[in-house]
Amino acid sequence: MQVPLLDLKPQYEQIRGEIQTAIAELCASQQFILGQHVEDLEKKIAAYCQCRFACAVSSGSDALLMALMTENIGPGDEVITSPYTFFATAGAISRVGARPVFVDIQPDTCNLNTDLIEAAITPRTKAIIPVHLYGQMVDMDSVMALAERYQLVVIEDAAQAIGAEYMHRQACSMGHYGCLSFFPSKNLGAFGDAGMILCNDPERAEKLKIYRSHGSSPKYYHQYIGGNFRMDAMQAVVLLVKLKFLDSWTSSRQKNADDYQTLLAKVPNLTLPVTATKNNRHVFNQYVIRILGGRRQAVWDGLKAAGIGCDVYYPVPLHLQQCYASLGYSKGDFPESERAAAETLALPIYPELSHIQKRYVADTLASLCK
């Protein structure tokens, strides 16, 4: 049996007609840059995320970059974030000329350990970027309390977490900015790169729209040095169709996670993912287990040999990446991040996964972990 890590074809088959009609109408209009479809998407994503404003952009990576640029964060500044995340989080900090300052993660959720943030704050600290990893939110009350105490900007990296909740509040609604990715593999995925920045401050919202189009307002008059961060209308029409199905797809992911929790409950040498509190909503962009006893590679190889897609998010924490050698971090500085990099393994969790496939994954995993 073949069980891919992600299969987007069944999802497309559900909505093929509606998608093709929407794209055909857009092609007939020949209005491909910004426009009404993008504005409609901004309004609907803002409402979904319980935010006042949204700015559609070219990718989740550019969303992070724009938030930093809008706050005029640059050389000499420091931004605190996790060393256990996709590279774009720290990469955006470096691209504006600021310095990433890493804080270790919690062993159970792999999210930022908020108890360690305050010790990392210096007079040069300007912002915190908490990453809602795998689809579960960071303890945002603690982050926002520190941000208020030290007058710091908070940029939620919710690239994997649209629809996630912390104490019944939506991802992107608690920080000064929230950044989403619509990369095709995300719970709400476009037909290419696309992203969104959300906020609740009208001045920030206006500035984001200016930065998105080369810092120009009005046209050809440049207040700032921005960039070409616009979302294509093609991505907007696709996302407008898909948004209507997002909650049902999320429910399917949660059902798949619950089934795995049952099927894998008695498998030895295995740690299953946890939801931090009963008031959190985990949307399971990834279902990530931990293989104990130094056997991750053997289990990974065995799953692949059995036709089961799996992957490691992420094999090398950011403080040990070659490009960040100049930051001066060493192996052992963030032990929980390093342990996660050595133990974690993502299993198939996409909504259309069948129970037969899940049982096959669980049975194969059990035989490999004995």
Residue, then its C-alpha position, 0 to 999 in steps of 0.5 A: m500500500q502507498v500512503p503519501l505524506l500529502d496528496l492534494k489530488p483528492q482535495y482538488e477533485q472535490i472542488r475542481g468545477e468551482i475552481q475552474t469556473a473561478i479561474a475562467e472568470l478571472c482569465a476573462s477579466q484579465q485583471f491579475i494584479l490585486g483587484q476585487h478578488v484580493e480585496d474580498l479574500e482580505k476581508k474574509i481572512a480577516a473575519y475568519c482570524q478575528c482581525r480588523f485588517a488583512c494585507a494579501v502578499s506574495s508568500g508567508s516568508d514575505a509576510l514576515l519580512m514586511a512586518l519587520m520592514t513596517e516596524n523599521i527593524g534593521p541593523g543593530d536590532e535583535v528579534i527573539t524567535s525559535p531555533y526550531t522552525f522553518f528557515a523563513t522565520a529567522g531568514a526574514i530577521s536577517r534580511v532586514g539586517a537585524r540579529p536573530v536571538f534564539v530561545d529554546i522550545q518546550p519538549d512536548t509541543c515544540n513551541l517556544n518556551t515562553d519562560l525563557i524569553e525574558a532572559a534573552i531580552t536586551p536593550r537592542t531587542k525590538a520584537i518577538i516572533p513566536v512560531h505556532l508550530y505544526g498547527q498549535m499556538v504558543d502561550m500568547d498570554s505570556v508573550m504579550a505580557l512580556a511585550e507590553r512590559y518591554q515595549l516590544v512588537v509581536i509578530e505571530d508566525a502562523a504559517q502552519a496555523i490558520g484556524a488554530e486557537y489559544m484560549h478560544r482566540q484565533a491565531c494572528s489576532m493576539g500579536h501586533y501582526g499575524c503572518l499566514s502562508f498559503f503554500p500549497s501544503k498548508n491547511l489552506g493552500a493556494f496554487g503557488d506561493a501566497g501569504m497574508i499579514l493581519c493586524n488590528d491597528p489601522e495605521r499599521a494596516e495602511k502602511l502594510k499596503i504601501y510597503r506591498s507596492h514598492g512603498s508607493s502611495p499614491k502611485y509613483y510617489h514613494q514614501y518608503i522603500g518597499g517591495n513587490f509583495r503583491m498577491d496574484a489575483m489567481q491565488a486569491v480566486v483559488l483561496l476564496v473557493k477553498l476557504k469555504f471548506l477549511d473548517s471541514w478539512t481541519s475537522s478531518r485532520q483532527k479526526n485523523a490525529d485522534d485516530y492515530q492517538t488511539l492506534l499508536a497509544k501502546v506502541p513502545n519507544l514512541t511519544l505522541p503529540v499533545t495539545a497544550t490545554k483543552n482551550n486550544r485548537h490544534v489544526f494539525n498542519q503536521y502530525v509529528i511523533r517522536i522516535l525514542g532511543g536513537r532509532r529515528q533513522a531506522v524507523w524512517d527508512g522502514l516507513k519509506a520502504a513500506g510505501i509510507g510518506c514521512d519527513v522530518y520538520y526539522p533535521v537541523p535547528l537554526h542555531l546550527q545552520q552553516c549560514y548562522a555560524s557567525l551568531g556564535y551559537s554552539k551545539g548544546d546551547f538549545p538542547e530541546s531543539e536539538r533533541a527534537a531535530a533528532e527524534t521528530l517524524a511527521l506522518p500523513i495527516y491530510p484530510e482525505l486519508s482513509h482509515i485503512q491507510k491510517r491503520y497501515v501506518a500504525d501497524t507498520l510503525a508498531s512493528l518498526c518500534k518494537 
